[in-house]
Amino acid sequence: MTGASSDNKAPTHLRIPFRRGHGSRRLLDEAALPEPCTELIQTVARRARLWPGERADVTRELIDHARDALAAGQTPEQIVERFGDPSQAAALIARARKRQRHPLLAAWAVAVKLAAFTPIAVVGVYAILFARFHAASPTVRTNYFAMIDEARPDPASLVVEGFLPHRTYNMARVTWDDFVADQKAAIEGAPFDEDLPRTAAEDPRRIGRGHPEFQATASKIRALRPLLDRVAAAAAMPDHGTPFTSEYGAAQAEDRTLPIEARLNAFASTPNDPEDQRPLFEVMLPHLADMRRCAMLLAFDARLALDESDAERAIGRWMALLDLAEQAQADGFVISSLVAIAIHESATQEIRRGLHRHPDTLTEEQIGTIESRLVASGPATLRFSLDAERLMIDDILQRTFTDDGNGNGRITPEGFRAIHDLAGSGDRTGETLRSATLPATATIVADRATQRRIMLDAFDRIEAAAERAPNEPSPDNPDASVFRRDADRRIDPYRYIIPYTFQPAMGRAFQNLHAARLQLDATRAALAAELFRRSIGEYPETIDDLVPGYLGAPAPDPFDPGEPLRLEAVPGGFVIYSVGENGVDDGGTPVLGNTGRDAGRPIPHRFWARFGAGTPYETGDWILFPPDSID
């Protein structure tokens, strides 16, 4: 039963596969073969699974071969027996026929199958992903608020005159804000010099002697001295005593008819069950704003103390500033580190200011005391602490990923919602996270262990970068980009969803840190120069004159590797400066503004983060002593 039918008019590979009126069943009925032969031909044609036209051709050929065998005297049973396995024959016939197909027809057949089965496959795969995705749920079991509190002192040991430190700071801020409100009301509509702040609301340190509100501000600070004494005592404590919680408020803060104790921040207790808690990412730190305001008040009072020849009180206020900075740093949060650095910078600025304006008010013993305190405060305060951020990441992961018991897991529906809520509706992944593609998106999100490793690795590099000089070559950029693996891959924001969503912006923070370290070094050099003058009778000519008798080692200039900060003698004093961002020694010529209110004025180095390479402010040195000051 091989060969071709004699009525074939054209090669089979060019035949139209779906011909009408030539079905296999009809051909068998017309052939009227014995039943065993008919069943055999029908079985083979069906199992070959060919197109209808091809199946008809195969049926016609098999009918012709069966007729030839019957004409030769074979019985139907012999024909079936000699034919062999129908399945094997069908496979051989199908293979031969498919090879004869025209390529266009073969491609068309594949396209038809894909069109038919692809939607079914897509729906099936999506159903599996959907079921798997929605079966995942996070397990929130660790109380990170409690972990932070366990490392803190007992609040009962922090009470100062009946108040925890943070309540004393809050009381000072509320009291000062009341004065500012009265001050604003008193000067409403009064003409003011545009170069002067209207009130002391933002920063009382900006209120110089030439300001119309100087006397009122000074009188209020003097009236607040008993409260500032309590602030100084509170700052000496190892902790501020603020309950770490995600909810607080002071609903009656603006009602000045109430006692001040009733207007302070109220903190809601944190539930013991982690599932009932807000994420650690939402921890409230209101004490930081209060501490910054207290630092401003202490700094202003230190100035008044020196004007009144009260060196002891001025030194006490400076020490309180350093204590406040260390207390803020102890929180372990990045924002706490930034506040600590800012307060420490304020302390060193005020010490240099006082030394410049009142060089003979401090005794040599007092200068030594200040120097010793500065030596201890630098390493303790001028750094970044990411300890709390590490706990935050673990808390975020436990609320967004499953937990397989080995520190790994996959993203969950609750996780997508939590990330969107925490990041805000404006984040770049928000629209995708709210769409029906979540089950598919979840397949590209890296697992829990990968997300954690990337974050902790970035934190380690940030802390390492903080110890390098600002111009020291580094393979890592110490700002937010350390979290990114390939900025050109659009999939990365979804694959590394935790690093991309919760990356802290560190660029400006590093600038502030290096500026504060510069000011600390300059303050120590200025104190040493004053001791040199007391001993020799004149100011030093260079920084080398202070080494080693007055300054153990010259402070390095981070913008001029291998060289110290410059000290130059000038008539009646000396100048301490850094070469600044351009790395060029301009001989102590300060950076000058050239536009607006800053035109032709020295630019205070504390604003250096605004001016990078390529700006009009590039040329010039950073003058660290004498400090820019308000008279």
Secondary structure, DSSP 4 states (H G I P E B T S, - for coil): --S--TT--S-GGGS-SS-TT--HHHHHHHHT--HHHHHHHHHHHHHHT--HHHHHHHHHHHHHHHHHHHHTT--HHHHHHHH--HHHHHHHHHHHHHHHS-HHHHHHHHHHHHHHHHHHHHHHHHHHHHHHHHT--------HHHHHHHTSPPGGGS-BTTB-HHHHHHHHHHHHHHHHHHHHHHTTT----TTS-SSSSS-GGG--TTSTTHHHHHHHHHHTHHHHHHHHHHHTSS------BS-EE-TTTT-TTS-GGGGS-EEPPPPSSGGGSPPGGG-B-HHHHHHHHHHHHHHHHHHHHHHTT-HHHHHHHHHHHHHHHHHHHTT--HHHHHHHHHHHHHHHHHHHHHHHH-TTTS-HHHHHHHHHHHHHHHHHHSS---HHHHHHHHHHHHHHB---SSS---B-HHHHHHHHHHH-TTSTTHHHHTSTTHHHHHTTSPPHHHHHHHHHHHHHHHHHHHTS-TTS--SS-SSGGGG-S-TT-TTHHHHTHHHHHS----HHHHHHHHHHHHHHHHHHHHHHHHHHHHHHSS--SSGGGGTTTTSSSPPB-TTSTT-BPEEEEETTEEEEEE-TTTT---TTPBPBB-SGGGBTSBPPGGGGGG--TTSTT-SSBEEEESPP---
